[in-house]
């Protein structure tokens, strides 16, 4: 069974996916720091606008350019190569357009109000631009390991479906049919359009306060010939994600909603033939069985009946309570993932302190690398 230390040592890309609120960003940052401590040149990037990554790394802010993180206290006092980046979706989209066409044509696109809207709010654009940034970092050739922290998502489909959403939008048949007269007529559209189309444009303009359809049509005219490039780039990124040098880490927590999401992620990644590294189960309560304490509550009652209210019975009751929580979590995790016997599941204990600096992040990394695997087996009856 592959462990996390192998993934950190051997893979080129690690993609942390999962629902929000389960410690995904902290996991990504801790894995990146651990790999850097082990001597690899690492960049960790997030597309989560909550700026959690910068906080984990003890920084005020990150932006769209790689930023060197000053790391101290590493092993052997070696120079640690760790960088951070927070995706700026609009800047990344602009850079991609510039890469696809001339600056003059790109400037016309940037000035288009419709482009300004979709480059920051079109469904799937954030995830698509994350993959574009991932490709850019890969092509630079500077990084031995790229760790990508994806945004919290309501659906496991969002990240994998982003390229199709965006390319489908650019090829939208209905929208093109609506704009067809203008696309044919170009700048002299009001002369060429029939009466019904002119009336529609005037009504739309009154309602929106802008030349809505004109902006949209100008946008599609400016993008003419670039659609195939979008498709080609999306395919290249898909192939990169599916390569053996990549691994997806599903991050979850032992609660029903998170476990349901984790299972769906695992199944979807498998169905897409994406390389699944395993599942990190954060915030678990790991309380091992102690020989002779199979029934701590009964033992506590026996002690009370013989010795009265001493210190031992409350300790036994506390152990019993935590042990029951631990067993319930094990059952929940096995119920959700236990039949997926080929998928490594690592359990990380719930930490009392918040993670806000590199020292705390290193402690998380130690827990991750020493995480207890979930014993494979069928879900409990």
Secondary structure as UniProt FT lines:
FT   HELIX           4..10
FT   STRAND          13..17
FT   TURN            20..21
FT   HELIX           24..37
FT   TURN            38..39
FT   STRAND          42..46
FT   TURN            49..50
FT   HELIX           52..56
FT   TURN            57..58
FT   STRAND          67..68
FT   HELIX           75..77
FT   STRAND          82..86
FT   HELIX           89..100
FT   HELIX           103..111
FT   HELIX           113..121
FT   TURN            123..124
FT   HELIX           125..140
FT   STRAND          145..149
FT   HELIX           157..170
FT   HELIX           173..185
FT   HELIX           186..188
FT   HELIX           189..192
FT   HELIX           195..208
FT   HELIX           212..223
FT   TURN            224..225
FT   HELIX           227..242
FT   TURN            244..245
FT   STRAND          246..253
FT   HELIX           256..271
FT   TURN            272..273
FT   STRAND          276..284
FT   TURN            291..292
FT   TURN            294..295
FT   HELIX           296..307
FT   HELIX           311..337
FT   TURN            338..339
FT   TURN            341..342
FT   STRAND          345..349
FT   HELIX           358..369
FT   STRAND          372..373
//
